[in-house]
């Protein structure tokens, strides 16, 4: 891919995807609602944790019919609660927590090679695992984290189902059309045999090995400099690592530019104490825009998600410029780790072929 073609893909804007207004409304209300409710009852930190549950479910597509939407929501909720249970079991044990996280993420990467559906599910699980673990580090015990974040996820899923049902009843044009027919499914036996054979070669393990290497280095950096909140490196690695080897994926460049823009925007939004009504309004706007931007430009999506996550984590209080710089540096480190691992893995698999 030439430099001009690469840059074109980095800054590309897709207008092919249809607007999913129901998903946008559910995502916005699913995050802003718990924050507003928590502020009203004097429990803003609890509302913010519940909002993270909404964040995890907020990208669920509405689907052309009720059955498809229920299936989509059930798949995402299953992944959310699997990650919540995992964090509840491993959190609070120092280095052992991160060792367990790396093992879980690596196992998920291996299992994901079984089928396309598991590839999507395990990819979500890895990202959710790191996000929830970062929230657990803020001092929430496993039970409260499970209850608050789980209720936020369930509430957002319920809103998505409600808005989706209303949209389909009002006009089919308000929801995405049905996808084209897919090829007949492959039998479980054939899938298993193909997966088992892939694990007899380095290629079947390369994604898990790359992920484990990057997460291990990220964990060491985070534990050595706890004051800098470098757990953001792990999140960057989880998001940017891809099953197929591409040394410098377009997604990495888009994420780096998007986070830089998002950090600058956050500096404007959170340079001083944010009134609760403004915090709720900005969260609703950014959360509602996420599902729409994700289908159009990952660069714009990253720029939107960065201030949203920072506002949630910092509860509307002034965000120190040093913390924003740390997050930008962490993104660059995470991207660098992914690129280095991709380069090494490509050379090793080429020699083994």
N, C-alpha and C positions, 0 to 999 in steps of 0.2 A: 504494500500500500504506500503510495507516494505521500509526500508531506502535505500537498494541497488537498488530496483526498482525505487524509487523516483529519486535517483541520476542518474540512467540510462536515465530517461526521461528528466532530466534537461540538460544533456550533449548530448542528442541524436542528430543525424544529419540525416535528411531525404534526400534520393537521388531519391525518387519516382516521385517527381514533375518534369515536363518537364521545360526546359529553355524557358523563354519568352523573346527572344532577342529584339523584338519590344518594349515591355514594358520597358525593361532596358534602351534602347537608348532614348526613350521618357522621362523617368524619369530623366536621366542624363542631357540631353539637356534642358529639361523643367525647371530645376533649375539653371544650370550654365549659360544658355543663358541670362536670365534677369540680372544676376549679371554682366556678361561681358558687356552687353549693357548699364547698368546703369553706370558702370565705364567709358565707352567710352564717354558718354555725360555729365560726371561730376555729376551724380545723383545716386551714389552707394547706399545710404539708400533706395531710391525708388526701385532700382533693387532687393535689398534684400527682401523687402516686397513682391514684385511680385514673387520672388522665393519661398516664403512660400506657395503661391497659387499652385505652381508646386509640392511642397512637399505633399500637401493634396491630389492631384490627382495621384501622382506618383506610387501608388501601384495598379492601375487599371489593371486587366488582359486583354490581347489582345482578347482572345476568338477565337473559331474555325471559326467563320464567321462574316460578317459585321454586321448583325442584333444583334448578341449577344454582340459584342463590343460596338455598339452604345447604347444598353440598359445598359450595365455596366457603360459606361462613363456618360450617362444621369443621372443615379441614384446617382453617386458620385457628379456630378456637382450640382444637386438639393440640396444635403446635404450641400455642401460648401456654396452655396448662402443662404440657410436657416440660417446657422450659421453666415454668414456675416451680413445678415439683423438683426439678433438678437443682435449681438454685436453693430451694428450701433445704435440700439435703446436704449441699456442699458449702454453703456460705459460712463465713466466720471462722475459717480454719487456716488463715494465713496462706503460706505457700501451697499447702495441700489443696486449698480451694482452687487455685489456678491450675495445679496439676490435674485435678479432676475435670475442670472445665476444658482443658486441652484434650484429655482422653475422650470426653463426651463429644466434643466437636469433631475430633478425628474419626470416631466411630460413626457419627452421623454422615460424614463425608464418604466413608466406605459404603455404608448402607444405601446412600443416595444413588449409587451407581446401578442399583437394581432396576429402576424404571424411571421414566420421565416424571411421573407423579411424585415419587420419593425424592427425586432430585430437587423439585420445588419445595417439598415439605421440609427436607433436611436443611436446605439452604435457609429457609425461614427460621428453623430451630436454632441454627448456629448464631444468626444475628440476634434473635430474641434472647438467647442465653446470655450473650454479652451485655445487652441492654439491661436486662433484669438484674444481672450481677452488679452492674455499675450502680443501680438504684439501691441494692442491698447494702452496698458499702457505705451508704449515707446514714446507716444506723437502724434501719427498719428490720425487725425480726421476721423470721420466715412466715409465721402465721399471719401477721398484719399485712405483709407484702402480698401473700397469696390472696387474702380476702379483698384488699383494696384494688389491686391490679386486676384480679379476676373479675371483680364486680364491674370495673371500668370496661374490660373487654366484653363481658356479657351485655352490658348496657349499650355499648356501641353496636354490637351485633344485632340487638333487638331494634335499635333505631334504624339500622340499615335494612332490616327485613320490613319494618313498618313503612319506611319511605319508598322502598322498592315496590312493595305491594300497592301503595297508593299511586306510584308513577305508572305501573302497568295497568291499573284500573282506569286512570285518566286518559293516557295515550301511550300506545306501544312505542311511539317515537321518542319517548323520554328515557328509555332504557336501551342498552346496547343490543344489537341484533344477535341472533344465534350465530355461532361460529360454523364454518363450513364443515361438512362431514369429514370425520377422521378415518384413517385406515382401520380395518378390523383389529381388535386387540390381540396382542401376542399372548399365548398361553403362559400360565405361571411357571410351568415346567421349563419351557424354552427360555423364559426370562432368567430363571434361576441358573440354568446351565450356562447361559451366556455370561451372567455376572460372575459365576464361579470360575469360568475360564479366564475372564479378564483379570482376576486376582492372582493368576499364575504368572503374570508378567508385571514388570515395573509400572507400566502404563495404568494398570488398575489401582495402584496405590499412590500415584504421583499427587493427586489432589489432596489426599489426607496428609501426605508427608509435607507438602508445601504449606498447608494450613497449620499443621502442628509446629513446624519450624517458625513461622511468622508469629503465631500466638505465644510460643515459648519466649522468643526474643522480646515481644511486646510486654509479656508478663514480668520479665526481669527488669525491663526499663521502668515499668509502672511501680513495682515494689521497691526499687532503689530510690525513686523520686516521688514519693506519695503526695507531696505537697503540690505537685504539678498536674495532678489528675490525668496522668498519661494513659488511663484506661481507655481514653479516646483512640489510642493507637490500636487496641484490640478491636474496637468497633469498626475502625477503618479497614483493618485486615479482613474482618468477617464479611463486610459489605463488598469489598473489591475483589476478593478471591473468587476465581471462576474455575469451573471444572475443566474446561478446555484450556490448554496452555496458549497464551498470547502474551508475549513479553511485556508490551506496554499497551494494554487494552484501552480503547477509547474511553471506557468508563472511568479509568484512573485519572486521566486528564480532566474529564468533565467534573469529577468529584473535587479535585484539587482547586480548580477555578471556582466551582460553585461554593465550596466552603470558604474560600477567600472572600467572595462577594457576601456570603452569609455572615461572616465575622464582621465585615465592615458595616453591614446593615444592623447587626446586633449592637454594635458600638453606638449607633444613632438611637436605637430603641431603648437600650438598657443602660445608658450612661448615668442615669440618676434613678431614684426610686420611682417605680411605675405604679400609678393608681390602679386599684384592683379592676375597675371597669375597663381601663385601657388594656390591662393584661389579658382579661377575658376576651375582649374584642379582637386583639391581635392574634391570640391563640386560635380563636374561631376562624378568622380569615386565613391564617397560614395552614391550619389543619384541613380546612375545606379545599384549599388550593392543591394540596399534596396529591390526591388521586388523579386530578386533572393534569398536573405537570408531569407526573411519572410517565404518562403515556406519550408525552410530547418532547420533553428534553430532560435528560438526567442532570445536565448542568443546572438548569433552572430549578429542578426538584431539589438538588443539593443546597442551592442558595436559599430555598424556602425552608428546608428541614432544619438547617443549622440554627437560625434564631429561634425556631420553635422549640427545639430540644433545650437550648440554653435558657430560654424563658421558663420552661417547665422545671428544670433542675435548680434554677436560682430564685424561684418563687417571687419574681418581680422586684427583687432587690437589686441595687446597683451591681453591675458585673465589672470586676476589675479588668482593666485593659490587659494586664499580665495574664489573666486566665484565658482571655480570648486568644492571645498570642500563643499560649501553651496549646490550645486546641488546634490552631492552625499548624503549629510545628508538629503536633501529634499526627495530624492528617498527612503531612509530608513524609514523616517517618514511616507511617503505616503503608503509604503508597510505595515508598522506596523498598520496604521489606517484600511487598508483593512482587514488585518488578524483579528484585534480586532472586527470589525463589523461582519465579517463572523462567528466568534466564538459565539458572542452574538445572532446573527440571527438564527444560527443552534440550539442553546439551546431553544430559544423562540418558534421556529416553531415545535420543538420536543415536547414541553409541550402542544402546541395548538393542535397537531394532536390527 
